[in-house]
Amino acid sequence: MGGLVLVSCLAVTGCTANTPDGTAPEETVGCPPSPTGETDVVTPEELCVRDGRRWQESNYTFIVNTPEWTSSPECDAARKDAWWGAWSHVQENIETIDLGVAAEPERLEASIGIAIIDDRAGGVADDPLAALDAEVAACSASDPTWTAVSHEGWNGVSGPSQQDGDTVRSTWWTDAGDRWVVVQTYVANGVTAAETQDAEDAVLAVLDAQAAALGA
């Protein structure tokens, strides 16, 4: 599985972040409107109000990529369990949001895929999150190109992905009761070091907002 992300970034100007006391301002000028219909995936409007960044719905579907691990017997076995127990369920549930560069809204800074999966049964693994954690443990021990990460109840991994060459992605997962959530980030090609850092900071805001939305 793998592939490149197709992305598009529309101009979104004037996002206003929360006030210093943590409450949302009475009016948020320039944030995109919330999409119609019900969704448990955090919206660009909610994120824009939260942190003032140029969030928007994407015109394209995020293509999930699995980690490009160095092969070993232990890693290969763990990858098989993680694929059937977790990764194979993510793509069909993905929703995509984009982050524009602050000073140049026509340029993309990052694209983020968010999947909320209801089915915790089926597949090889009884617990999909345990399968993902086991993959990281088995494969990262002998592969220095990947780094295990964690943030406020989220576990994850960051490094190059299948079929994307040197492109670095971060993938995060967390338990949400009878559901589980996967968030994967693609940082756009050609961004500066400062923009890359901003994208990495922005995904933490997504994780916090998504966990709050689900009560995770």
Long-range contacts (C-beta under 8 A, 24 or more apart in sequence): 1-64, 1-65, 1-66, 1-83, 1-87, 1-88, 1-91, 1-162, 2-63, 2-65, 2-66, 2-161, 2-162, 2-163, 2-164, 3-63, 3-65, 3-163, 4-63, 4-163, 4-164, 5-60, 5-62, 5-63, 5-111, 5-186, 6-60, 6-61, 6-63, 7-58, 7-60, 7-98, 7-108, 7-111, 7-186, 7-188, 8-58, 8-59, 8-60, 8-98, 8-108, 9-54, 9-56, 9-98, 9-100, 9-105, 9-106, 9-107, 9-108, 10-56, 10-59, 10-100, 10-105, 11-100, 11-105, 11-106, 12-44, 12-48, 12-54, 12-55, 12-56, 12-100, 12-105, 13-54, 13-105, 15-48, 15-49, 15-52, 15-53, 15-54, 15-55, 16-48, 16-49, 16-52, 17-49, 17-50, 17-51, 17-52, 18-49, 18-50, 18-51, 24-49, 25-49, 31-55, 32-56, 32-57, 39-95, 40-116, 40-213, 40-214, 41-95, 41-114, 41-116, 41-210, 41-213, 42-97, 42-114, 42-206, 42-209, 42-210, 42-213, 43-97, 44-97, 44-98, 46-209, 46-213, 47-97, 47-205, 47-206, 47-209, 50-205, 50-209, 51-202, 51-205, 53-99, 53-100, 53-102, 53-198, 53-202, 53-205, 54-99, 54-100, 54-101, 54-102, 54-105, 54-109, 55-97, 55-98, 55-99, 55-100, 56-97, 56-98, 56-100, 57-96, 57-97, 57-98, 58-96, 58-97, 58-98, 58-111, 60-96, 60-111, 61-94, 61-96, 62-94, 62-95, 62-96, 62-111, 62-112, 62-113, 62-184, 62-186, 63-91, 63-113, 64-90, 64-91, 64-94, 64-113, 64-115, 64-182, 64-184, 65-161, 65-162, 65-163, 65-164, 65-169, 65-184, 66-161, 66-162, 67-135, 67-139, 67-146, 67-157, 67-159, 67-160, 67-161, 67-162, 67-171, 68-145, 68-159, 68-160, 68-161, 68-162, 68-164, 69-135, 69-139, 69-140, 69-143, 69-146, 70-139, 70-142, 70-143, 70-145, 72-138, 72-139, 72-142, 74-138, 74-139, 75-135, 75-138, 75-139, 75-142, 75-143, 77-138, 78-131, 78-134, 78-135, 78-137, 78-138, 78-139, 79-135, 79-139, 80-124, 81-124, 81-125, 81-131, 81-134, 81-135, 82-125, 82-131, 82-132, 82-134, 82-135, 84-123, 84-124, 84-125, 85-123, 85-124, 85-125, 85-126, 85-127, 85-128, 85-131, 86-123, 86-125, 86-128, 86-129, 86-131, 86-132, 86-173, 86-182, 87-132, 88-123, 89-115, 89-117, 89-119, 89-123, 89-128, 90-115, 90-117, 90-182, 90-184, 91-115, 93-117, 97-206, 99-199, 99-202, 101-191, 101-195, 102-198, 107-188, 108-188, 109-187, 109-188, 109-191, 109-195, 109-198, 109-199, 109-202, 110-185, 110-186, 110-187, 110-188, 110-191, 110-199, 110-202, 110-203, 111-185, 111-186, 111-188, 112-183, 112-184, 112-185, 112-186, 112-203, 112-206, 113-182, 113-183, 113-184, 113-185, 113-186, 114-181, 114-182, 114-183, 114-206, 114-210, 115-181, 115-182, 115-183, 116-176, 116-179, 116-180, 116-181, 116-214, 117-179, 117-180, 117-181, 117-182, 118-178, 118-179, 120-178, 120-179, 120-180, 128-173, 128-180, 129-155, 129-173, 129-174, 129-175, 129-180, 132-173, 151-204, 151-207, 152-207, 152-208, 152-211, 153-211, 153-216, 154-183, 154-207, 154-211, 170-200, 170-203, 172-203, 172-207, 174-207, 174-211, 174-216, 175-216, 176-211, 176-214, 176-215, 176-216, 177-214, 177-215, 177-216, 179-214, 181-210, 181-214, 181-216, 183-207, 183-210
